[in-house]
Amino acid sequence: MVLTGSLLPLPPEILGYPQATTPEIERRRSHLKQWGIETMVAVGPKNLGTLPILGLGYVGVVVMVLWRGQPRALKIRRLDSNHDSLLSEIDCLAKANQIGIGPRLLKGSADFLLMEFVAGRSLLAWLQAHQGQVHQTLRRTVMENILSQAFALDQVGLDRGDMGRLTQDVIVNAQCQPVLLDFSGASLNRRPQNLTSALQGLLWGSALAEYFAPDFPANQRQRLMPHLRLYKQKPHFEQFQAIMAALGCKQR
């Protein structure tokens, strides 16, 4: 990957967002130095002040850094977050990684999460660039992949949360493979609802439905609801297959 952003020391406004004392910033800087991280790459689709970054959420600021000579994504816990630690998110990402889902976890602590940098476009931006009949098969394949990942998460007891709103939380890479990001709302202690939430968001309940819904059978909501209710009671592979068949998806 060719890096086009400037390399600069991690600034206080990033390390201690939104506001931190000098001792806290220096503590965080020292922590990252032990990991071999002292600089960031000023690149990304978002901005924090004048600095380009990869992302800014309720829990953390995500920036690109170099680690062992490779571009990585570093999540820095916000000091005003209602999460007093990233350790739960780290556990959930590690669980997802066990089944090949999410960016690869590299290192983690209460304040920092270092992971694989996933290059590509947000799902919404990717769909906007892949409209029309010529891309229909590709759009269907991407959606089927997301639903398969959602089912896999259900099976390991990991509820990611917010699966109905994936406009920015899925990156579609150069191989047209969707990668789920941001496990800050995930939990291993509640009943998983990944598949049902994702399906409703992709087809009916978010901006993504405008692009995905026309690619699937008419009246799919009425056709799918009995299958979804049964899946909620028994989230087994047979019910997943029935849902995919009702969508007209190929069985893999």
Protein Blocks (a to p, Z undefined) as FASTA:
>chain_A
ZZfbdcddddfklmmccbdcfklmmmmmmmmmmnopabdcdedjbdehjaccfbdcfkbc
cddddeehiacddddddfkbcbfbfklmmmmmmmmmmnopajddfbdcfkbccddddedd
dfklmmmmmgcjklmmmmmmmmmmmmmmmmmmmmnopaebjmlbmklmpccdfkopacde
hjklgcfkbccfklmmmmmmmmmmcmklmmmmmmpcehklmmmmmmmmmmmmmccfklmm
mmmmmnopacZZ
